[in-house]
Amino acid sequence: MDVPLIQFIDVTKSFGTDLILKGLNLSIYKDEILVIIGKSGTGKSVLLKHIIGLVRQDSGQILIKGIPFHHLSVEERNSFQKELSYMFQGNALFDFMDIYDNIALPLVENSNFPKEKIKEKVFMRIEQLGLSGAEEKFPAQLSGGMQKRVALARALVTDPKIVLFDEPTTGLDPVRKKNVHSMIQEYQEKFEFTAVIVSHDIPEIFNLAQRIALLDAGIIQFEGSKKEILDSHSKILNAFIKGEDL
């Protein structure tokens, strides 16, 4: 198999006296859809924050294309960070900004693009995600599903190679959840980015996932395909899927 795009090796992380990650090992491969499942409070969001650099591990290593992160030059680290994008839980749209400005925000903040180039890229994503005509509206004027499209358009406007999704269907009904899953799958295939999705949507999310990782008790208890999940005899995995406590 190819060298992982991102690899966690024996990663630990504590906040005060709370040990969240306890020697976590995980591989993320280029252009795949990896779904991370697990109970609330098990460290799934903390794992994502390690990838985007919001937190640093206490011990262990995080490798980027086979190279320890701390061995990368400043230029290489910055280049990797520019390849990342993040779709926040609850969308994190700014109510005081119209849809155009919400989508344009990453370009305005993090690049030297001229206004005309920003406009070109924003309207390209607006058209591609079916948001034409909504650019002058505000988030509160849109349905929950449309707000998800805006959040995804903002996440994709920088042409990222890796997109992290933290509970992208929070607060949506089953039909809209299915629509969001389909949307992620469609645009992941279209734009060929690596997707890492934290989700509680069991078992629906399995139809989207190419690989699944179960995080429990601070470590990855299971890592494999949908078929491997269904064939697994792991007590922890099967109990989680059925919503049971061990």
C-alpha positions in Angstrom: 0.0 0.0 0.0 1.1 3.6 -0.6 2.8 5.7 2.1 0.0 7.3 4.2 -0.7 11.0 3.5 -0.9 11.5 7.3 0.0 8.9 9.9 -0.3 9.0 13.7 2.2 6.8 15.5 1.7 6.2 19.3 0.2 9.7 19.7 -0.8 10.8 23.2 -2.5 14.0 24.3 -3.7 15.2 27.8 -5.6 18.2 28.9 -4.7 18.7 32.5 -5.3 15.4 34.2 -7.5 14.1 31.4 -5.6 11.7 29.1 -7.6 11.9 25.8 -5.4 10.1 23.3 -3.5 7.1 24.7 -1.0 5.9 22.1 -3.2 6.4 19.0 -2.2 4.8 15.7 -4.0 5.8 12.4 -3.2 6.0 8.7 -4.9 8.4 6.3 -4.4 7.8 2.6 -4.5 10.2 -0.4 -7.9 10.7 -2.0 -9.8 8.4 0.3 -12.9 9.0 2.4 -12.0 8.0 6.0 -14.8 8.1 8.6 -13.9 8.3 12.3 -16.6 7.0 14.6 -16.8 6.7 18.4 -18.8 7.8 21.4 -19.0 11.5 22.4 -16.0 12.8 24.3 -13.6 10.1 23.1 -11.2 12.6 21.3 -12.4 12.6 17.7 -12.4 16.3 17.4 -9.0 16.4 19.2 -7.7 14.1 16.5 -8.8 16.5 13.8 -7.2 19.4 15.7 -3.8 17.7 15.6 -4.1 17.5 11.8 -4.8 21.2 11.4 -2.2 22.1 14.0 -4.5 23.6 16.6 -3.0 21.3 19.2 0.3 19.4 19.5 0.7 15.9 20.7 2.4 15.2 24.1 4.3 12.2 22.7 4.4 10.0 19.6 4.8 11.2 16.0 2.6 12.6 13.2 4.0 11.9 9.8 3.2 13.9 6.7 3.9 11.8 3.6 6.3 9.7 5.6 8.2 12.6 7.2 7.8 13.5 10.9 6.0 16.9 11.1 8.7 18.4 13.3 11.3 17.5 10.6 9.5 19.6 8.0 10.9 23.0 7.1 8.8 26.1 7.8 8.0 26.3 4.1 6.9 22.6 4.0 4.7 23.1 7.0 3.1 26.1 5.6 2.6 24.3 2.3 0.8 21.4 4.0 -1.4 23.8 6.1 -2.5 25.5 2.8 -3.6 22.1 1.5 -6.0 21.7 4.5 -9.6 22.9 4.9 -12.1 22.4 7.7 -15.9 22.1 7.6 -17.0 23.0 11.2 -19.7 21.3 13.2 -22.7 23.6 13.0 -21.3 25.3 9.8 -19.8 28.3 11.7 -21.2 30.7 9.1 -21.1 34.4 10.1 -24.7 35.8 10.3 -23.6 39.4 9.6 -21.9 38.4 6.3 -23.8 37.5 3.1 -23.2 34.2 1.4 -20.6 35.6 -1.0 -18.5 37.0 1.8 -18.8 33.9 3.9 -17.5 31.8 1.0 -14.8 34.3 0.2 -13.5 34.6 3.7 -10.6 32.0 3.5 -9.3 33.7 0.4 -9.5 37.2 1.8 -7.8 36.1 5.1 -5.1 33.8 3.8 -4.0 34.8 0.4 -2.9 37.7 -1.8 -5.5 37.1 -4.5 -6.7 40.2 -6.2 -10.4 40.9 -5.8 -11.3 39.8 -9.4 -9.6 36.4 -8.8 -11.4 36.0 -5.5 -14.7 36.8 -7.2 -14.0 34.3 -10.0 -13.2 31.5 -7.5 -16.2 32.2 -5.3 -18.7 32.3 -8.1 -17.3 29.1 -9.5 -18.0 27.3 -6.2 -21.4 29.0 -5.9 -22.4 27.6 -9.3 -20.9 24.2 -8.7 -22.7 23.8 -5.4 -26.1 24.9 -6.6 -26.1 28.3 -4.8 -26.6 30.6 -7.7 -28.9 33.5 -6.7 -28.2 33.1 -3.0 -24.9 35.1 -2.9 -26.5 38.3 -1.5 -28.6 36.5 1.1 -27.6 35.9 4.7 -27.3 32.5 6.4 -30.5 32.9 8.4 -32.4 33.3 5.1 -31.3 29.8 3.9 -32.5 26.3 4.8 -30.3 24.1 6.9 -29.3 22.1 3.8 -28.4 25.2 1.9 -26.3 26.4 4.8 -24.4 23.1 4.6 -23.7 23.8 0.9 -22.4 27.3 1.8 -20.1 25.8 4.4 -18.8 23.2 1.9 -18.3 25.9 -0.7 -16.2 27.9 1.8 -14.2 24.7 2.7 -13.5 24.1 -1.1 -12.9 27.6 -2.3 -9.1 27.3 -1.5 -8.8 24.2 -3.7 -7.7 22.0 -0.7 -6.2 18.6 -1.0 -7.5 17.5 2.4 -10.9 18.4 3.9 -11.8 17.6 7.5 -15.5 17.3 8.4 -16.4 17.6 12.1 -20.0 16.2 12.5 -21.2 17.7 9.2 -24.8 16.6 9.6 -25.4 17.8 13.2 -29.0 19.0 13.7 -30.3 17.7 10.4 -33.2 15.3 9.8 -32.6 11.9 8.2 -33.4 13.1 4.7 -31.1 16.1 4.9 -28.4 13.9 6.4 -28.5 11.6 3.4 -28.3 14.7 1.1 -25.2 16.0 2.9 -23.5 12.5 2.7 -24.3 12.4 -1.1 -23.0 15.9 -1.5 -19.7 15.1 0.2 -19.3 12.0 -1.9 -20.1 13.8 -5.1 -17.7 16.6 -4.6 -15.0 14.4 -3.2 -15.1 12.4 -6.4 -15.3 15.6 -8.5 -12.5 17.6 -6.8 -10.4 14.5 -5.7 -9.6 15.6 -2.2 -8.9 13.4 0.8 -11.9 13.5 3.2 -11.7 12.8 7.0 -15.2 12.8 8.5 -16.0 12.6 12.2 -19.6 11.2 12.4 -22.2 9.6 14.7 -24.5 8.7 11.7 -24.4 4.9 12.2 -24.9 3.0 10.0 -25.8 5.5 7.2 -22.2 6.9 7.1 -20.9 3.4 6.1 -22.4 3.9 2.7 -20.1 6.9 2.2 -17.0 5.6 3.9 -14.2 3.9 2.0 -12.5 3.1 5.4 -13.8 3.4 8.9 -11.8 3.9 12.2 -13.4 3.4 15.6 -11.9 5.6 18.3 -12.6 4.4 21.9 -10.7 4.6 25.2 -8.0 6.9 23.6 -6.9 4.5 20.8 -8.1 3.2 17.4 -9.9 0.0 18.3 -10.7 -0.9 14.7 -9.6 0.3 11.2 -11.0 -1.2 8.0 -13.5 -1.2 5.2 -17.3 -1.4 5.4 -17.1 -5.1 4.6 -14.5 -5.7 7.3 -16.8 -3.9 9.8 -19.7 -6.1 8.9 -17.5 -9.2 9.1 -15.8 -8.1 12.4 -16.1 -10.0 15.6 -14.9 -7.1 17.7 -17.1 -6.8 20.8 -16.3 -3.0 21.1 -17.1 -2.3 17.5 -20.4 -4.4 17.4 -21.5 -2.9 20.7 -21.0 0.7 19.4 -22.8 0.0 16.1 -25.8 -1.4 18.1 -25.7 1.4 20.6 -24.9 -0.9 23.5 -22.5 -0.4 26.5 -19.9 -3.0 27.2 
